[in-house]
Protein backbone atom coordinates (compact mmCIF):
# COMPACT_ATOMS: atom_id res chain seq x y z
CA UNK A 1 0.00 0.00 0.00
CA UNK A 2 1.41 3.33 -1.00
CA UNK A 3 1.78 6.33 1.27
CA UNK A 4 -0.87 8.23 -0.72
CA UNK A 5 -3.41 5.46 -0.22
CA UNK A 6 -2.67 5.35 3.51
CA UNK A 7 -3.08 9.13 3.75
CA UNK A 8 -6.35 8.94 1.84
CA UNK A 9 -7.62 6.13 4.08
CA UNK A 10 -6.70 8.09 7.23
CA UNK A 11 -8.40 11.19 5.85
CA UNK A 12 -11.63 9.28 5.14
CA UNK A 13 -11.72 7.77 8.62
CA UNK A 14 -10.91 11.01 10.42
CA UNK A 15 -13.71 12.96 8.72
CA UNK A 16 -16.44 10.86 10.33
CA UNK A 17 -18.20 12.79 13.07
CA UNK A 18 -19.75 10.61 15.76
CA UNK A 19 -21.79 13.46 17.22
CA UNK A 20 -20.59 12.74 20.75
CA UNK A 21 -20.22 16.41 21.59
CA UNK A 22 -23.82 17.23 20.62
CA UNK A 23 -25.06 14.21 22.61
CA UNK A 24 -23.08 15.33 25.66
CA UNK A 25 -24.49 18.87 25.42
CA UNK A 26 -28.03 17.50 25.03
CA UNK A 27 -27.55 15.25 28.08
CA UNK A 28 -26.30 18.20 30.13
CA UNK A 29 -29.21 20.43 29.08
CA UNK A 30 -31.80 17.74 29.92
CA UNK A 31 -30.11 16.27 32.99
CA UNK A 32 -32.97 16.97 35.43
CA UNK A 33 -35.73 15.07 33.67
CA UNK A 34 -33.34 12.40 32.37
CA UNK A 35 -32.31 11.53 35.94
CA UNK A 36 -35.94 11.22 37.02
CA UNK A 37 -36.83 9.22 33.92
CA UNK A 38 -33.88 6.88 34.54
CA UNK A 39 -34.94 6.34 38.18
CA UNK A 40 -38.44 5.47 37.04
CA UNK A 41 -37.06 3.10 34.38
CA UNK A 42 -34.97 1.27 36.98
CA UNK A 43 -37.97 0.92 39.29
CA UNK A 44 -40.21 -0.36 36.46
CA UNK A 45 -37.58 -2.86 35.27
CA UNK A 46 -37.05 -4.07 38.84
CA UNK A 47 -40.79 -4.55 39.34
CA UNK A 48 -41.12 -6.45 36.05
CA UNK A 49 -38.27 -8.75 37.16
CA UNK A 50 -39.98 -9.32 40.53
CA UNK A 51 -43.28 -10.00 38.79
CA UNK A 52 -41.55 -12.54 36.54
CA UNK A 53 -40.16 -14.41 39.55
CA UNK A 54 -43.56 -14.34 41.27
CA UNK A 55 -45.37 -15.19 38.00
CA UNK A 56 -47.47 -12.05 38.39
CA UNK A 57 -48.95 -9.94 35.57
CA UNK A 58 -47.36 -7.92 33.96
CA UNK A 59 -44.04 -9.71 33.96
CA UNK A 60 -42.58 -8.58 30.63
CA UNK A 61 -42.24 -5.45 28.53
CA UNK A 62 -44.77 -6.88 26.06
CA UNK A 63 -47.35 -7.46 28.81
CA UNK A 64 -46.76 -3.97 30.23
CA UNK A 65 -47.23 -2.50 26.75
CA UNK A 66 -50.47 -4.45 26.37
CA UNK A 67 -51.76 -3.26 29.75
CA UNK A 68 -50.81 0.35 28.92
CA UNK A 69 -52.33 0.19 25.45
CA UNK A 70 -49.09 1.20 23.72
CA UNK A 71 -46.38 -0.42 21.63
CA UNK A 72 -43.62 -2.61 22.98
CA UNK A 73 -41.16 -0.20 21.35
CA UNK A 74 -42.48 2.64 23.51
CA UNK A 75 -42.03 0.56 26.68
CA UNK A 76 -38.52 -0.31 25.52
CA UNK A 77 -37.72 3.41 25.10
CA UNK A 78 -39.22 4.05 28.53
CA UNK A 79 -36.99 1.39 30.09
CA UNK A 80 -33.90 2.97 28.54
CA UNK A 81 -34.58 5.98 30.80
CA UNK A 82 -34.49 8.50 27.98
CA UNK A 83 -38.20 9.01 27.41
CA UNK A 84 -39.74 12.30 28.52
CA UNK A 85 -42.61 10.99 30.64
CA UNK A 86 -45.79 12.84 31.43
CA UNK A 87 -47.46 12.67 34.83
CA UNK A 88 -50.45 10.71 33.52
CA UNK A 89 -48.13 8.10 31.97
CA UNK A 90 -46.19 7.74 35.21
CA UNK A 91 -49.43 7.32 37.17
CA UNK A 92 -50.74 4.77 34.65
CA UNK A 93 -47.56 2.66 34.90
CA UNK A 94 -47.63 2.87 38.70
CA UNK A 95 -51.28 1.81 38.79
CA UNK A 96 -50.66 -1.15 36.45
CA UNK A 97 -47.62 -2.34 38.41
CA UNK A 98 -49.12 -1.54 41.81
CA UNK A 99 -46.20 0.68 42.84
CA UNK A 100 -45.57 4.36 43.53
CA UNK A 101 -43.20 5.90 41.04
CA UNK A 102 -43.49 9.47 42.28
CA UNK A 103 -44.02 10.51 45.84
CA UNK A 104 -45.10 13.98 46.78
CA UNK A 105 -44.02 14.66 50.34
CA UNK A 106 -46.53 16.58 52.39
CA UNK A 107 -45.10 19.55 54.14
CA UNK A 108 -46.89 21.03 57.10
CA UNK A 109 -47.19 24.77 57.25
CA UNK A 110 -48.25 26.61 60.34
CA UNK A 111 -49.98 29.92 60.27
CA UNK A 112 -50.40 32.04 63.36
CA UNK A 113 -53.81 33.63 63.63
CA UNK A 114 -54.59 36.07 66.38
CA UNK A 115 -58.17 36.57 67.49
CA UNK A 116 -59.29 39.14 70.03
CA UNK A 117 -61.11 37.24 72.76
CA UNK A 118 -63.06 38.46 75.74
CA UNK A 119 -61.00 37.33 78.77
CA UNK A 120 -64.02 36.39 80.85
CA UNK A 121 -65.40 34.22 78.01
CA UNK A 122 -62.01 32.62 77.45
CA UNK A 123 -61.48 31.78 81.12
CA UNK A 124 -65.00 30.41 81.31
CA UNK A 125 -64.44 28.14 78.26
CA UNK A 126 -61.19 26.90 79.75
CA UNK A 127 -62.99 26.15 83.02
CA UNK A 128 -60.69 28.40 85.01
CA UNK A 129 -62.26 29.70 88.18
CA UNK A 130 -61.33 33.29 88.79
CA UNK A 131 -62.85 36.28 90.42
CA UNK A 132 -65.16 38.18 88.08
CA UNK A 133 -63.48 40.80 85.93
CA UNK A 134 -64.42 44.41 86.41
CA UNK A 135 -65.36 45.01 82.78
CA UNK A 136 -66.12 42.78 79.84
CA UNK A 137 -64.22 45.02 77.43
CA UNK A 138 -60.81 43.67 78.37
CA UNK A 139 -59.29 41.64 75.53
CA UNK A 140 -56.45 39.19 75.25
CA UNK A 141 -54.63 38.03 72.19
CA UNK A 142 -54.78 34.29 71.75
CA UNK A 143 -52.43 32.40 69.45
CA UNK A 144 -54.15 29.71 67.36
CA UNK A 145 -52.05 27.53 65.11
CA UNK A 146 -53.59 26.12 61.97
CA UNK A 147 -51.84 23.30 60.17
CA UNK A 148 -52.14 22.86 56.44
CA UNK A 149 -50.41 21.36 53.45
CA UNK A 150 -48.23 23.16 51.00
CA UNK A 151 -44.99 23.09 48.98
CA UNK A 152 -44.74 19.83 47.15
CA UNK A 153 -41.53 18.20 45.97
CA UNK A 154 -41.00 15.56 43.33
CA UNK A 155 -39.23 12.37 44.30
CA UNK A 156 -38.87 9.36 42.11
C-alpha positions as CSV (number, residue, x, y, z in Angstrom):
1,X,0.0,0.0,0.0
2,X,1.4,3.3,-1.0
3,X,1.8,6.3,1.3
4,X,-0.9,8.2,-0.7
5,X,-3.4,5.5,-0.2
6,X,-2.7,5.4,3.5
7,X,-3.1,9.1,3.8
8,X,-6.3,8.9,1.8
9,X,-7.6,6.1,4.1
10,X,-6.7,8.1,7.2
11,X,-8.4,11.2,5.8
12,X,-11.6,9.3,5.1
13,X,-11.7,7.8,8.6
14,X,-10.9,11.0,10.4
15,X,-13.7,13.0,8.7
16,X,-16.4,10.9,10.3
17,X,-18.2,12.8,13.1
18,X,-19.7,10.6,15.8
19,X,-21.8,13.5,17.2
20,X,-20.6,12.7,20.8
21,X,-20.2,16.4,21.6
22,X,-23.8,17.2,20.6
23,X,-25.1,14.2,22.6
24,X,-23.1,15.3,25.7
25,X,-24.5,18.9,25.4
26,X,-28.0,17.5,25.0
27,X,-27.6,15.3,28.1
28,X,-26.3,18.2,30.1
29,X,-29.2,20.4,29.1
30,X,-31.8,17.7,29.9
31,X,-30.1,16.3,33.0
32,X,-33.0,17.0,35.4
33,X,-35.7,15.1,33.7
34,X,-33.3,12.4,32.4
35,X,-32.3,11.5,35.9
36,X,-35.9,11.2,37.0
37,X,-36.8,9.2,33.9
38,X,-33.9,6.9,34.5
39,X,-34.9,6.3,38.2
40,X,-38.4,5.5,37.0
41,X,-37.1,3.1,34.4
42,X,-35.0,1.3,37.0
43,X,-38.0,0.9,39.3
44,X,-40.2,-0.4,36.5
45,X,-37.6,-2.9,35.3
46,X,-37.0,-4.1,38.8
47,X,-40.8,-4.5,39.3
48,X,-41.1,-6.4,36.1
49,X,-38.3,-8.8,37.2
50,X,-40.0,-9.3,40.5
51,X,-43.3,-10.0,38.8
52,X,-41.6,-12.5,36.5
53,X,-40.2,-14.4,39.6
54,X,-43.6,-14.3,41.3
55,X,-45.4,-15.2,38.0
56,X,-47.5,-12.1,38.4
57,X,-48.9,-9.9,35.6
58,X,-47.4,-7.9,34.0
59,X,-44.0,-9.7,34.0
60,X,-42.6,-8.6,30.6
61,X,-42.2,-5.5,28.5
62,X,-44.8,-6.9,26.1
63,X,-47.3,-7.5,28.8
64,X,-46.8,-4.0,30.2
65,X,-47.2,-2.5,26.8
66,X,-50.5,-4.4,26.4
67,X,-51.8,-3.3,29.7
68,X,-50.8,0.3,28.9
69,X,-52.3,0.2,25.5
70,X,-49.1,1.2,23.7
71,X,-46.4,-0.4,21.6
72,X,-43.6,-2.6,23.0
73,X,-41.2,-0.2,21.3
74,X,-42.5,2.6,23.5
75,X,-42.0,0.6,26.7
76,X,-38.5,-0.3,25.5
77,X,-37.7,3.4,25.1
78,X,-39.2,4.1,28.5
79,X,-37.0,1.4,30.1
80,X,-33.9,3.0,28.5
81,X,-34.6,6.0,30.8
82,X,-34.5,8.5,28.0
83,X,-38.2,9.0,27.4
84,X,-39.7,12.3,28.5
85,X,-42.6,11.0,30.6
86,X,-45.8,12.8,31.4
87,X,-47.5,12.7,34.8
88,X,-50.4,10.7,33.5
89,X,-48.1,8.1,32.0
90,X,-46.2,7.7,35.2
91,X,-49.4,7.3,37.2
92,X,-50.7,4.8,34.7
93,X,-47.6,2.7,34.9
94,X,-47.6,2.9,38.7
95,X,-51.3,1.8,38.8
96,X,-50.7,-1.2,36.5
97,X,-47.6,-2.3,38.4
98,X,-49.1,-1.5,41.8
99,X,-46.2,0.7,42.8
100,X,-45.6,4.4,43.5
101,X,-43.2,5.9,41.0
102,X,-43.5,9.5,42.3
103,X,-44.0,10.5,45.8
104,X,-45.1,14.0,46.8
105,X,-44.0,14.7,50.3
106,X,-46.5,16.6,52.4
107,X,-45.1,19.6,54.1
108,X,-46.9,21.0,57.1
109,X,-47.2,24.8,57.2
110,X,-48.2,26.6,60.3
111,X,-50.0,29.9,60.3
112,X,-50.4,32.0,63.4
113,X,-53.8,33.6,63.6
114,X,-54.6,36.1,66.4
115,X,-58.2,36.6,67.5
116,X,-59.3,39.1,70.0
117,X,-61.1,37.2,72.8
118,X,-63.1,38.5,75.7
119,X,-61.0,37.3,78.8
120,X,-64.0,36.4,80.8
121,X,-65.4,34.2,78.0
122,X,-62.0,32.6,77.4
123,X,-61.5,31.8,81.1
124,X,-65.0,30.4,81.3
125,X,-64.4,28.1,78.3
126,X,-61.2,26.9,79.7
127,X,-63.0,26.1,83.0
128,X,-60.7,28.4,85.0
129,X,-62.3,29.7,88.2
130,X,-61.3,33.3,88.8
131,X,-62.8,36.3,90.4
132,X,-65.2,38.2,88.1
133,X,-63.5,40.8,85.9
134,X,-64.4,44.4,86.4
135,X,-65.4,45.0,82.8
136,X,-66.1,42.8,79.8
137,X,-64.2,45.0,77.4
138,X,-60.8,43.7,78.4
139,X,-59.3,41.6,75.5
140,X,-56.4,39.2,75.3
141,X,-54.6,38.0,72.2
142,X,-54.8,34.3,71.8
143,X,-52.4,32.4,69.5
144,X,-54.1,29.7,67.4
145,X,-52.0,27.5,65.1
146,X,-53.6,26.1,62.0
147,X,-51.8,23.3,60.2
148,X,-52.1,22.9,56.4
149,X,-50.4,21.4,53.4
150,X,-48.2,23.2,51.0
151,X,-45.0,23.1,49.0
152,X,-44.7,19.8,47.1
153,X,-41.5,18.2,46.0
154,X,-41.0,15.6,43.3
155,X,-39.2,12.4,44.3
156,X,-38.9,9.4,42.1
